[in-house]
Amino acid sequence: MIDHVSLGTTRYADAVHFYRQVLAPLGLQLLRDTGSEAAFGTPERWCFFLYPVAAGEEVTARGLHVALTAPSRLAVAAAHETALAGTAQDIFTPRLRPDISETYFGAMFQDLDGHRIEVTTNAS
């Protein structure tokens, strides 16, 4: 099991603001922002981190994507909609994914730095 995810960003302040909005429908909040690290999660579990990276440095690897669990289909849709309102690029809109399983529902976007973020649930 993966404990947490850390992403680099060349637009730290913008990324913190972006993820503060996008992660809220998933029940995750900004727990700490030192300017050199932003930590998101719940008070019991810090699970998503952002770190500043110098302009021009690589921040993501080709083919890499991060999938986040949502509590419901409505939360998947809300996170995706919020991401697109925050200038993310749509990869696929919220929908059932029978190619994965009969109950898999998800959406994917590309964030400000090119990270591909999937939001998914198996809840109905």
Stockholm file with secondary structure:
# STOCKHOLM 1.0

chainA/1-124         MIDHVSLGTTRYADAVHFYRQVLAPLGLQLLRDTGSEAAFGTPERWCFFLYPVAAGEEVTARGLHVALTAPSRLAVAAAHETALAGTAQDIFTPRLRPDISETYFGAMFQDLDGHRIEVTTNAS
#=GR chainA/1-124 SS CCCCEEEEESSHHHHHHHHHHHHGGGTCEEEEECSSCEEEEETTEEEEEEEECCTTSCCSCTTCEEEEECSSHHHHHHHHHHHHHTTCEEEEEEEECTTTCSSCEEEEEECTTSCEEEEEECCC
#=GC SS_cons         CCCCEEEEESSHHHHHHHHHHHHGGGTCEEEEECSSCEEEEETTEEEEEEEECCTTSCCSCTTCEEEEECSSHHHHHHHHHHHHHTTCEEEEEEEECTTTCSSCEEEEEECTTSCEEEEEECCC
//
